[in-house]
Amino acid sequence: MSGTSLDGVDAVLVSFKTETPNLLQTYFLPYQQSLRQQLLLLHQSGDDELNRAAILSNRLSHLYAEAVSALLEESGLAAEQIVAIGCHGQTIRHCPEKSKNYTIQLVNAALLAELTSITVVADFRSRDIAAGGQGAPLVPAFHDAIFNDTEHHRVIVNIGGIANITNLNPRATIAGFDCGPGNLLMDAWCFRHRGDTYDQNGEWAETGRVIPALLTAMLAESFFVYEPPKSTGRDLFNLQWLEDKLTGNELPQDVQATLLQLTVTAIADAVMNYCSGAEAVYVCGGGAHNISLMRKLGRALPGKYLATSDQLGVAADWVEALAFAWLARQTLLRRPGNISAVTGAKGSRVLGAIYPA
């Protein structure tokens, strides 16, 4: 998995021999800053775009292969012992609205299969979009499979570049949607002003003060009032979107504090408005490590137990990568990988394309 945060490749080795997936090994391969910048440039149209995208697809595939090789070396397993690689690819466009109706994840899956000698499952989102869905979020089906409880009403919150929620109400249909920016705006603003790829523990944000007028302006974005199904990405929430709302007189640390509050408010509003009666909220993704964010989220969700997904047996950093291993297995078994109520698709669909070894 390489997500909207553009920080690197999360690789996991998973066994499905038991009812509960067993996470055997993990590996993280960070992106070089030059690669990150080239990927960011592809989020907007530009010169030589098709050529640059193809070259980056190949470069990413070599990185994915490197991550797989390191993962296998650390686990002591050989390529022939692996059933398949589930590879999400790197999203550079996500435009599910009817006027455009497409999503693009960069990966040369055929090259990855060639480099690793392992079957590859990729292109998970296109079939859902073809069926009238938004192609995202896809992780709620996985959350339902491993985190659902027949007695307790849980909410799973994934805070990656974008934040999304899954409502696991044992007495209702599973629901979920993207609720707004997760880390991507905070990360981008932090990098611009401090040269750091993220604000560790939210410490810089803690030195600032929330700017009420800016928070109000950001929350006025129409995405926040859309009814689910809905999904989003950098195509909407980016630095230009933020800059359009700034006067130029704000202190950088105050903007950072406001961006953190935006993430907290968007998540809390989603939980309170769409997950009535939820008893516990479990957070995964990089945002789970942001101490300031977690503390403020707890305050914004009074009366609800707040913890990370570690409490449910899966470390917060690896939930999404594990989800795409699960989705790849669904593909190979010809089982649906989406939840139509979440994505808006006409019905359940087998997702992904298979590239045999």
C-alpha atoms as a printed R data frame, in Angstrom:
    type eleno elety resid chain resno       x       y       z
1   ATOM     1    CA   MET     A     1   0.000   0.000   0.000
2   ATOM     2    CA   SER     A     2   1.180   3.511  -0.821
3   ATOM     3    CA   GLY     A     3  -1.424   6.056   0.179
4   ATOM     4    CA   THR     A     4  -2.387   9.697  -0.184
5   ATOM     5    CA   SER     A     5   0.213  10.771   2.370
6   ATOM     6    CA   LEU     A     6   2.959   9.920  -0.164
7   ATOM     7    CA   ASP     A     7   5.334   8.872   2.595
8   ATOM     8    CA   GLY     A     8   6.336   5.479   1.227
9   ATOM     9    CA   VAL     A     9   5.401   1.840   0.739
10  ATOM    10    CA   ASP     A    10   3.755  -0.223   3.481
11  ATOM    11    CA   ALA     A    11   4.290  -3.936   2.862
12  ATOM    12    CA   VAL     A    12   2.787  -6.744   4.925
13  ATOM    13    CA   LEU     A    13   3.005 -10.523   4.755
14  ATOM    14    CA   VAL     A    14  -0.302 -12.107   5.678
15  ATOM    15    CA   SER     A    15  -1.459 -15.670   6.257
16  ATOM    16    CA   PHE     A    16  -5.145 -16.516   5.801
17  ATOM    17    CA   LYS     A    17  -4.884 -20.062   7.099
18  ATOM    18    CA   THR     A    18  -7.050 -19.161  10.097
19  ATOM    19    CA   GLU     A    19 -10.338 -17.262  10.298
20  ATOM    20    CA   THR     A    20  -8.528 -14.159  11.513
21  ATOM    21    CA   PRO     A    21  -5.752 -12.940   9.164
22  ATOM    22    CA   ASN     A    22  -2.321 -13.430  10.696
23  ATOM    23    CA   LEU     A    23   0.150 -10.593  10.146
24  ATOM    24    CA   LEU     A    24   3.509 -12.370   9.811
25  ATOM    25    CA   GLN     A    25   5.903  -9.600   8.795
26  ATOM    26    CA   THR     A    26   5.911  -5.885   8.000
27  ATOM    27    CA   TYR     A    27   8.232  -3.589   6.094
28  ATOM    28    CA   PHE     A    28   8.240   0.129   5.314
29  ATOM    29    CA   LEU     A    29  10.152   1.628   2.392
30  ATOM    30    CA   PRO     A    30  10.148   5.464   2.474
31  ATOM    31    CA   TYR     A    31   9.829   7.556  -0.666
32  ATOM    32    CA   GLN     A    32  12.704   9.783  -1.666
33  ATOM    33    CA   GLN     A    33  11.686  13.433  -1.646
34  ATOM    34    CA   SER     A    34  12.314  13.685  -5.402
35  ATOM    35    CA   LEU     A    35   9.805  10.892  -6.070
36  ATOM    36    CA   ARG     A    36   7.269  12.482  -3.761
37  ATOM    37    CA   GLN     A    37   7.562  15.797  -5.593
38  ATOM    38    CA   GLN     A    38   7.192  14.138  -9.010
39  ATOM    39    CA   LEU     A    39   4.061  12.337  -7.833
40  ATOM    40    CA   LEU     A    40   2.616  15.566  -6.441
41  ATOM    41    CA   LEU     A    41   3.133  17.253  -9.805
42  ATOM    42    CA   LEU     A    42   1.074  14.543 -11.484
43  ATOM    43    CA   HIS     A    43  -1.954  15.453  -9.402
44  ATOM    44    CA   GLN     A    44  -2.420  18.308 -11.861
45  ATOM    45    CA   SER     A    45  -2.238  18.332 -15.647
46  ATOM    46    CA   GLY     A    46   1.109  19.386 -17.058
47  ATOM    47    CA   ASP     A    47   3.611  19.034 -19.878
48  ATOM    48    CA   ASP     A    48   4.607  15.531 -20.965
49  ATOM    49    CA   GLU     A    49   2.092  14.130 -18.498
50  ATOM    50    CA   LEU     A    50   1.537  10.685 -20.049
51  ATOM    51    CA   ASN     A    51   5.261  10.036 -20.406
52  ATOM    52    CA   ARG     A    52   5.977  11.104 -16.826
53  ATOM    53    CA   ALA     A    53   3.155   8.943 -15.511
54  ATOM    54    CA   ALA     A    54   4.399   5.873 -17.364
55  ATOM    55    CA   ILE     A    55   7.964   6.366 -16.146
56  ATOM    56    CA   LEU     A    56   6.786   6.817 -12.548
57  ATOM    57    CA   SER     A    57   4.608   3.695 -12.816
58  ATOM    58    CA   ASN     A    58   7.712   1.706 -13.666
59  ATOM    59    CA   ARG     A    59   9.747   3.371 -10.937
60  ATOM    60    CA   LEU     A    60   7.046   2.629  -8.370
61  ATOM    61    CA   SER     A    61   6.855  -0.983  -9.518
62  ATOM    62    CA   HIS     A    62  10.572  -1.387  -8.887
63  ATOM    63    CA   LEU     A    63  10.068   0.101  -5.397
64  ATOM    64    CA   TYR     A    64   7.175  -2.260  -4.719
65  ATOM    65    CA   ALA     A    65   9.358  -5.167  -5.840
66  ATOM    66    CA   GLU     A    66  12.131  -3.959  -3.549
67  ATOM    67    CA   ALA     A    67   9.700  -3.866  -0.632
68  ATOM    68    CA   VAL     A    68   8.479  -7.384  -1.432
69  ATOM    69    CA   SER     A    69  12.048  -8.673  -1.621
70  ATOM    70    CA   ALA     A    70  12.949  -7.116   1.747
71  ATOM    71    CA   LEU     A    71   9.749  -8.454   3.308
72  ATOM    72    CA   LEU     A    72  10.489 -11.988   2.126
73  ATOM    73    CA   GLU     A    73  14.107 -11.793   3.210
74  ATOM    74    CA   GLU     A    74  13.085 -10.771   6.729
75  ATOM    75    CA   SER     A    75  10.433 -13.500   6.880
76  ATOM    76    CA   GLY     A    76  12.643 -16.280   5.526
77  ATOM    77    CA   LEU     A    77  10.077 -17.195   2.870
78  ATOM    78    CA   ALA     A    78  10.624 -17.608  -0.862
79  ATOM    79    CA   ALA     A    79   8.606 -16.072  -3.696
80  ATOM    80    CA   GLU     A    80   7.154 -19.451  -4.682
81  ATOM    81    CA   GLN     A    81   5.547 -19.712  -1.237
82  ATOM    82    CA   ILE     A    82   3.490 -16.557  -1.827
83  ATOM    83    CA   VAL     A    83   0.052 -16.863  -3.416
84  ATOM    84    CA   ALA     A    84  -0.212 -13.262  -4.584
85  ATOM    85    CA   ILE     A    85   0.703  -9.633  -4.104
86  ATOM    86    CA   GLY     A    86  -2.178  -7.228  -3.609
87  ATOM    87    CA   CYS     A    87  -0.967  -3.845  -4.860
88  ATOM    88    CA   HIS     A    88  -3.123  -0.735  -4.587
89  ATOM    89    CA   GLY     A    89  -0.737   1.502  -6.555
90  ATOM    90    CA   GLN     A    90  -0.210   5.221  -6.003
91  ATOM    91    CA   THR     A    91  -3.303   7.368  -6.483
92  ATOM    92    CA   ILE     A    92  -2.636  10.481  -8.565
93  ATOM    93    CA   ARG     A    93  -6.237  11.296  -9.527
94  ATOM    94    CA   HIS     A    94  -9.531  10.424  -7.900
95  ATOM    95    CA   CYS     A    95 -12.478  11.929  -9.770
96  ATOM    96    CA   PRO     A    96 -15.554   9.796  -9.073
97  ATOM    97    CA   GLU     A    97 -18.052  12.550  -9.869
98  ATOM    98    CA   LYS     A    98 -20.328  11.684 -12.790
99  ATOM    99    CA   SER     A    99 -18.880  14.382 -15.046
100 ATOM   100    CA   LYS     A   100 -15.480  12.635 -14.958
101 ATOM   101    CA   ASN     A   101 -15.993   9.169 -13.473
102 ATOM   102    CA   TYR     A   102 -12.438   7.835 -13.187
103 ATOM   103    CA   THR     A   103  -9.656   7.057 -10.741
104 ATOM   104    CA   ILE     A   104  -5.957   6.511 -11.469
105 ATOM   105    CA   GLN     A   105  -3.484   4.516  -9.381
106 ATOM   106    CA   LEU     A   106   0.030   4.295 -10.789
107 ATOM   107    CA   VAL     A   107   1.589   0.826 -10.971
108 ATOM   108    CA   ASN     A   108   2.842  -1.367 -13.778
109 ATOM   109    CA   ALA     A   109   1.367  -4.575 -12.405
110 ATOM   110    CA   ALA     A   110   2.751  -6.688 -15.239
111 ATOM   111    CA   LEU     A   111   6.255  -5.416 -14.462
112 ATOM   112    CA   LEU     A   112   5.766  -6.098 -10.745
113 ATOM   113    CA   ALA     A   113   4.758  -9.696 -11.516
114 ATOM   114    CA   GLU     A   114   7.818 -10.026 -13.737
115 ATOM   115    CA   LEU     A   115  10.187  -8.580 -11.150
116 ATOM   116    CA   THR     A   116   8.903 -10.707  -8.263
117 ATOM   117    CA   SER     A   117   7.771 -13.912 -10.024
118 ATOM   118    CA   ILE     A   118   4.582 -13.613  -7.944
119 ATOM   119    CA   THR     A   119   1.005 -13.204  -9.150
120 ATOM   120    CA   VAL     A   120  -0.158  -9.597  -8.745
121 ATOM   121    CA   VAL     A   121  -3.665  -8.329  -8.092
122 ATOM   122    CA   ALA     A   122  -4.100  -4.616  -8.818
123 ATOM   123    CA   ASP     A   123  -6.583  -2.005 -10.104
124 ATOM   124    CA   PHE     A   124  -9.070  -2.510  -7.281
125 ATOM   125    CA   ARG     A   125 -11.113   0.654  -7.748
126 ATOM   126    CA   SER     A   126 -12.060   0.684 -11.442
127 ATOM   127    CA   ARG     A   127 -14.729  -2.021 -11.350
128 ATOM   128    CA   ASP     A   128 -16.641  -0.306  -8.567
129 ATOM   129    CA   ILE     A   129 -16.610   2.965 -10.531
130 ATOM   130    CA   ALA     A   130 -17.747   1.106 -13.647
131 ATOM   131    CA   ALA     A   131 -20.696  -0.163 -11.585
132 ATOM   132    CA   GLY     A   132 -21.699   3.378 -10.691
133 ATOM   133    CA   GLY     A   133 -19.751   3.628  -7.443
134 ATOM   134    CA   GLN     A   134 -17.041   6.018  -6.303
135 ATOM   135    CA   GLY     A   135 -14.339   3.353  -6.069
136 ATOM   136    CA   ALA     A   136 -13.691   4.393  -2.470
137 ATOM   137    CA   PRO     A   137 -13.464   3.845   0.339
138 ATOM   138    CA   LEU     A   138 -12.822   0.120  -0.069
139 ATOM   139    CA   VAL     A   139 -11.476  -0.665   3.400
140 ATOM   140    CA   PRO     A   140 -14.913  -0.796   5.120
141 ATOM   141    CA   ALA     A   141 -15.501  -4.308   3.714
142 ATOM   142    CA   PHE     A   142 -12.267  -5.407   5.396
143 ATOM   143    CA   HIS     A   143 -13.123  -3.570   8.619
144 ATOM   144    CA   ASP     A   144 -16.429  -5.423   8.632
145 ATOM   145    CA   ALA     A   145 -14.674  -8.759   8.136
146 ATOM   146    CA   ILE     A   146 -12.187  -8.450  11.010
147 ATOM   147    CA   PHE     A   147 -13.334  -5.708  13.402
148 ATOM   148    CA   ASN     A   148 -17.089  -6.235  13.579
149 ATOM   149    CA   ASP     A   149 -18.584  -7.302  16.901
150 ATOM   150    CA   THR     A   150 -22.004  -8.867  17.276
151 ATOM   151    CA   GLU     A   151 -22.653  -7.071  20.560
152 ATOM   152    CA   HIS     A   152 -20.859  -3.741  20.447
153 ATOM   153    CA   HIS     A   153 -21.300  -0.790  18.087
154 ATOM   154    CA   ARG     A   154 -17.857   0.226  16.845
155 ATOM   155    CA   VAL     A   155 -16.572   2.901  14.494
156 ATOM   156    CA   ILE     A   156 -13.256   2.485  12.688
157 ATOM   157    CA   VAL     A   157 -11.540   5.729  11.692
158 ATOM   158    CA   ASN     A   158  -8.669   5.585   9.239
159 ATOM   159    CA   ILE     A   159  -6.601   8.781   9.312
160 ATOM   160    CA   GLY     A   160  -4.238   8.651   6.362
161 ATOM   161    CA   GLY     A   161  -3.877  11.490   3.892
162 ATOM   162    CA   ILE     A   162  -7.667  11.441   3.795
163 ATOM   163    CA   ALA     A   163  -9.797  10.409   6.767
164 ATOM   164    CA   ASN     A   164 -12.572   7.865   6.373
165 ATOM   165    CA   ILE     A   165 -14.916   6.114   8.772
166 ATOM   166    CA   THR     A   166 -16.591   2.715   8.892
167 ATOM   167    CA   ASN     A   167 -19.742   2.369  10.968
168 ATOM   168    CA   LEU     A   168 -19.899  -1.176  12.369
169 ATOM   169    CA   ASN     A   169 -23.345  -1.234  13.918
170 ATOM   170    CA   PRO     A   170 -24.321  -4.874  14.584
171 ATOM   171    CA   ARG     A   171 -27.993  -3.899  14.252
172 ATOM   172    CA   ALA     A   172 -27.742  -2.049  10.931
173 ATOM   173    CA   THR     A   173 -26.205  -2.192   7.460
174 ATOM   174    CA   ILE     A   174 -22.460  -1.484   7.354
175 ATOM   175    CA   ALA     A   175 -21.796   2.099   6.289
176 ATOM   176    CA   GLY     A   176 -18.713   4.184   5.600
177 ATOM   177    CA   PHE     A   177 -17.375   7.171   3.688
178 ATOM   178    CA   ASP     A   178 -14.513   9.655   3.368
179 ATOM   179    CA   CYS     A   179 -15.116  12.475   5.818
180 ATOM   180    CA   GLY     A   180 -12.409  14.932   4.720
181 ATOM   181    CA   PRO     A   181  -8.698  15.671   5.051
182 ATOM   182    CA   GLY     A   182  -6.690  13.502   7.374
183 ATOM   183    CA   ASN     A   183  -2.978  14.282   7.383
184 ATOM   184    CA   LEU     A   184  -2.369  15.589   3.873
185 ATOM   185    CA   LEU     A   185  -2.960  19.306   4.478
186 ATOM   186    CA   MET     A   186  -1.117  19.286   7.801
187 ATOM   187    CA   ASP     A   187   1.809  17.436   6.202
188 ATOM   188    CA   ALA     A   188   1.979  19.791   3.217
189 ATOM   189    CA   TRP     A   189   1.839  22.924   5.381
190 ATOM   190    CA   CYS     A   190   4.451  21.536   7.767
191 ATOM   191    CA   PHE     A   191   6.803  20.701   4.905
192 ATOM   192    CA   ARG     A   192   6.430  24.130   3.371
193 ATOM   193    CA   HIS     A   193   7.238  26.019   6.572
194 ATOM   194    CA   ARG     A   194   9.504  23.651   8.500
195 ATOM   195    CA   GLY     A   195  10.901  21.215   5.945
196 ATOM   196    CA   ASP     A   196   9.498  18.275   7.915
197 ATOM   197    CA   THR     A   197   7.317  15.732   6.140
198 ATOM   198    CA   TYR     A   198   4.905  15.673   9.072
199 ATOM   199    CA   ASP     A   199   4.230  17.371  12.409
200 ATOM   200    CA   GLN     A   200   5.410  14.787  14.918
201 ATOM   201    CA   ASN     A   201   2.804  14.257  17.643
202 ATOM   202    CA   GLY     A   202   1.140  17.503  16.536
203 ATOM   203    CA   GLU     A   203   3.771  19.395  18.518
204 ATOM   204    CA   TRP     A   204   4.020  22.329  16.094
205 ATOM   205    CA   ALA     A   205   0.223  22.619  15.928
206 ATOM   206    CA   GLU     A   206   0.203  22.790  19.732
207 ATOM   207    CA   THR     A   207   2.246  26.017  19.577
208 ATOM   208    CA   GLY     A   208  -0.471  27.734  17.549
209 ATOM   209    CA   ARG     A   209  -4.045  28.824  18.078
210 ATOM   210    CA   VAL     A   210  -7.072  27.835  16.014
211 ATOM   211    CA   ILE     A   211  -8.229  30.642  13.696
212 ATOM   212    CA   PRO     A   212 -12.047  30.540  13.922
213 ATOM   213    CA   ALA     A   213 -12.662  32.403  10.643
214 ATOM   214    CA   LEU     A   214 -10.333  30.078   8.724
215 ATOM   215    CA   LEU     A   215 -11.892  26.976  10.245
216 ATOM   216    CA   THR     A   216 -15.362  28.245   9.326
217 ATOM   217    CA   ALA     A   217 -14.235  28.983   5.764
218 ATOM   218    CA   MET     A   218 -12.784  25.501   5.344
219 ATOM   219    CA   LEU     A   219 -15.823  23.766   6.819
220 ATOM   220    CA   ALA     A   220 -17.996  25.707   4.346
221 ATOM   221    CA   GLU     A   221 -16.644  23.436   1.583
222 ATOM   222    CA   SER     A   222 -19.641  21.685   0.011
223 ATOM   223    CA   PHE     A   223 -18.023  18.251   0.406
224 ATOM   224    CA   PHE     A   224 -18.693  18.357   4.136
225 ATOM   225    CA   VAL     A   225 -22.450  18.652   3.660
226 ATOM   226    CA   TYR     A   226 -22.762  16.045   0.895
227 ATOM   227    CA   GLU     A   227 -24.629  12.953   1.959
228 ATOM   228    CA   PRO     A   228 -22.740   9.638   1.658
229 ATOM   229    CA   PRO     A   229 -21.702   7.804  -0.431
230 ATOM   230    CA   LYS     A   230 -18.792  10.176  -0.899
231 ATOM   231    CA   SER     A   231 -15.023  10.048  -1.339
232 ATOM   232    CA   THR     A   232 -12.322  12.618  -1.931
233 ATOM   233    CA   GLY     A   233  -8.578  13.214  -2.320
234 ATOM   234    CA   ARG     A   234  -5.919  15.711  -3.310
235 ATOM   235    CA   ASP     A   235  -8.010  16.697  -6.332
236 ATOM   236    CA   LEU     A   236 -10.052  18.791  -3.894
237 ATOM   237    CA   PHE     A   237  -8.080  19.145  -0.678
238 ATOM   238    CA   ASN     A   238  -4.659  20.571  -1.547
239 ATOM   239    CA   LEU     A   239  -2.469  23.565  -0.736
240 ATOM   240    CA   GLN     A   240  -4.149  25.729  -3.368
241 ATOM   241    CA   TRP     A   241  -7.514  25.006  -1.736
242 ATOM   242    CA   LEU     A   242  -6.038  26.157   1.576
243 ATOM   243    CA   GLU     A   243  -4.273  29.228   0.186
244 ATOM   244    CA   ASP     A   244  -7.511  30.464  -1.372
245 ATOM   245    CA   LYS     A   245  -8.857  30.822   2.164
246 ATOM   246    CA   LEU     A   246  -5.861  32.619   3.709
247 ATOM   247    CA   THR     A   247  -5.450  36.373   4.087
248 ATOM   248    CA   GLY     A   248  -1.654  36.136   4.187
249 ATOM   249    CA   ASN     A   249  -1.461  37.557   7.690
250 ATOM   250    CA   GLU     A   250  -1.826  34.288   9.568
251 ATOM   251    CA   LEU     A   251   0.998  32.830  11.648
252 ATOM   252    CA   PRO     A   252   2.064  29.475  10.155
253 ATOM   253    CA   GLN     A   253   1.670  27.661  13.473
254 ATOM   254    CA   ASP     A   254  -1.878  29.014  13.802
255 ATOM   255    CA   VAL     A   255  -2.739  27.655  10.367
256 ATOM   256    CA   GLN     A   256  -1.316  24.287  11.422
257 ATOM   257    CA   ALA     A   257  -3.418  24.298  14.570
258 ATOM   258    CA   THR     A   258  -6.495  25.107  12.469
259 ATOM   259    CA   LEU     A   259  -5.765  22.325   9.992
260 ATOM   260    CA   LEU     A   260  -5.501  19.847  12.851
261 ATOM   261    CA   GLN     A   261  -8.821  21.100  14.185
262 ATOM   262    CA   LEU     A   262 -10.350  20.717  10.707
263 ATOM   263    CA   THR     A   263  -9.428  17.027  10.687
264 ATOM   264    CA   VAL     A   264 -10.784  16.558  14.218
265 ATOM   265    CA   THR     A   265 -14.033  18.393  13.481
266 ATOM   266    CA   ALA     A   266 -14.669  16.566  10.202
267 ATOM   267    CA   ILE     A   267 -14.195  13.184  11.874
268 ATOM   268    CA   ALA     A   268 -16.196  14.043  14.985
269 ATOM   269    CA   ASP     A   269 -19.080  15.473  12.942
270 ATOM   270    CA   ALA     A   270 -19.159  12.348  10.790
271 ATOM   271    CA   VAL     A   271 -19.244  10.071  13.822
272 ATOM   272    CA   MET     A   272 -21.875  12.091  15.673
273 ATOM   273    CA   ASN     A   273 -24.126  12.596  12.636
274 ATOM   274    CA   TYR     A   274 -23.917   9.147  11.030
275 ATOM   275    CA   CYS     A   275 -22.913   6.717  13.784
276 ATOM   276    CA   SER     A   276 -25.542   7.356  16.405
277 ATOM   277    CA   GLY     A   277 -25.193   5.098  19.406
278 ATOM   278    CA   ALA     A   278 -21.589   4.101  18.733
279 ATOM   279    CA   GLU     A   279 -19.839   2.953  21.892
280 ATOM   280    CA   ALA     A   280 -16.207   2.910  20.773
281 ATOM   281    CA   VAL     A   281 -14.052   4.585  18.122
282 ATOM   282    CA   TYR     A   282 -10.846   2.870  16.976
283 ATOM   283    CA   VAL     A   283  -8.284   4.857  14.984
284 ATOM   284    CA   CYS     A   284  -5.785   3.508  12.462
285 ATOM   285    CA   GLY     A   285  -3.427   5.112   9.956
286 ATOM   286    CA   GLY     A   286  -0.647   7.608  10.570
287 ATOM   287    CA   GLY     A   287  -2.977   9.996  12.373
288 ATOM   288    CA   ALA     A   288  -3.228   7.522  15.241
289 ATOM   289    CA   HIS     A   289   0.302   8.612  16.249
290 ATOM   290    CA   ASN     A   290  -0.601  12.309  16.419
291 ATOM   291    CA   ILE     A   291  -0.964  12.798  20.166
292 ATOM   292    CA   SER     A   292  -2.546  16.241  19.864
293 ATOM   293    CA   LEU     A   293  -5.050  15.046  17.273
294 ATOM   294    CA   MET     A   294  -6.040  12.002  19.332
295 ATOM   295    CA   ARG     A   295  -6.463  14.088  22.490
296 ATOM   296    CA   LYS     A   296  -8.685  16.630  20.723
297 ATOM   297    CA   LEU     A   297 -10.646  13.898  18.984
298 ATOM   298    CA   GLY     A   298 -11.345  12.337  22.370
299 ATOM   299    CA   ARG     A   299 -12.686  15.651  23.628
300 ATOM   300    CA   ALA     A   300 -14.848  16.022  20.525
301 ATOM   301    CA   LEU     A   301 -16.388  12.577  21.093
302 ATOM   302    CA   PRO     A   302 -17.495  12.688  24.740
303 ATOM   303    CA   GLY     A   303 -18.783   9.463  26.195
304 ATOM   304    CA   LYS     A   304 -17.155   7.289  23.549
305 ATOM   305    CA   TYR     A   305 -14.211   4.986  24.162
306 ATOM   306    CA   LEU     A   306 -11.334   6.102  21.927
307 ATOM   307    CA   ALA     A   307  -8.337   3.880  21.161
308 ATOM   308    CA   THR     A   308  -6.166   2.762  18.269
309 ATOM   309    CA   SER     A   309  -6.775  -0.395  16.255
310 ATOM   310    CA   ASP     A   310  -3.912  -1.967  18.212
311 ATOM   311    CA   GLN     A   311  -6.576  -2.691  20.850
312 ATOM   312    CA   LEU     A   312  -8.355  -4.857  18.260
313 ATOM   313    CA   GLY     A   313  -5.222  -6.815  17.397
314 ATOM   314    CA   VAL     A   314  -3.931  -4.937  14.330
315 ATOM   315    CA   ALA     A   315  -1.318  -2.193  14.689
316 ATOM   316    CA   ALA     A   316  -2.556   1.152  13.375
317 ATOM   317    CA   ASP     A   317   0.242   1.464  10.805
318 ATOM   318    CA   TRP     A   318  -0.625  -1.744   8.969
319 ATOM   319    CA   VAL     A   319  -4.422  -1.897   8.759
320 ATOM   320    CA   GLU     A   320  -4.696  -0.488   5.245
321 ATOM   321    CA   ALA     A   321  -1.948  -2.664   3.753
322 ATOM   322    CA   LEU     A   322  -3.556  -5.685   5.412
323 ATOM   323    CA   ALA     A   323  -6.865  -4.601   3.878
324 ATOM   324    CA   PHE     A   324  -5.468  -4.816   0.361
325 ATOM   325    CA   ALA     A   325  -3.993  -8.243   1.057
326 ATOM   326    CA   TRP     A   326  -7.514  -9.243   2.067
327 ATOM   327    CA   LEU     A   327  -8.998  -7.600  -1.028
328 ATOM   328    CA   ALA     A   328  -6.513  -9.447  -3.251
329 ATOM   329    CA   ARG     A   329  -7.607 -12.709  -1.668
330 ATOM   330    CA   GLN     A   330 -11.233 -11.777  -2.312
331 ATOM   331    CA   THR     A   331 -10.356 -11.268  -5.980
332 ATOM   332    CA   LEU     A   332  -8.612 -14.621  -6.295
333 ATOM   333    CA   LEU     A   333 -11.572 -16.359  -4.639
334 ATOM   334    CA   ARG     A   334 -14.009 -14.463  -6.926
335 ATOM   335    CA   ARG     A   335 -15.659 -12.849  -3.913
336 ATOM   336    CA   PRO     A   336 -16.910  -9.241  -3.762
337 ATOM   337    CA   GLY     A   337 -14.567  -6.634  -2.308
338 ATOM   338    CA   ASN     A   338 -16.849  -3.614  -2.159
339 ATOM   339    CA   ILE     A   339 -19.895  -2.672  -0.115
340 ATOM   340    CA   SER     A   340 -22.368  -1.002  -2.444
341 ATOM   341    CA   ALA     A   341 -23.944   1.018   0.386
342 ATOM   342    CA   VAL     A   342 -20.493   2.539   1.021
343 ATOM   343    CA   THR     A   343 -19.311   3.260  -2.515
344 ATOM   344    CA   GLY     A   344 -22.662   3.781  -4.209
345 ATOM   345    CA   ALA     A   345 -22.133   0.983  -6.739
346 ATOM   346    CA   LYS     A   346 -25.130  -0.839  -8.217
347 ATOM   347    CA   GLY     A   347 -24.200  -3.913  -6.226
348 ATOM   348    CA   SER     A   348 -21.412  -6.128  -4.939
349 ATOM   349    CA   ARG     A   349 -18.557  -6.649  -7.377
350 ATOM   350    CA   VAL     A   350 -15.392  -8.737  -7.586
351 ATOM   351    CA   LEU     A   351 -12.670  -6.101  -7.710
352 ATOM   352    CA   GLY     A   352  -9.184  -6.094  -9.194
353 ATOM   353    CA   ALA     A   353  -7.278  -7.409 -12.180
354 ATOM   354    CA   ILE     A   354  -5.016 -10.481 -11.931
355 ATOM   355    CA   TYR     A   355  -1.532 -10.612 -13.477
356 ATOM   356    CA   PRO     A   356  -0.302 -14.230 -13.198
357 ATOM   357    CA   ALA     A   357   3.311 -14.905 -12.281
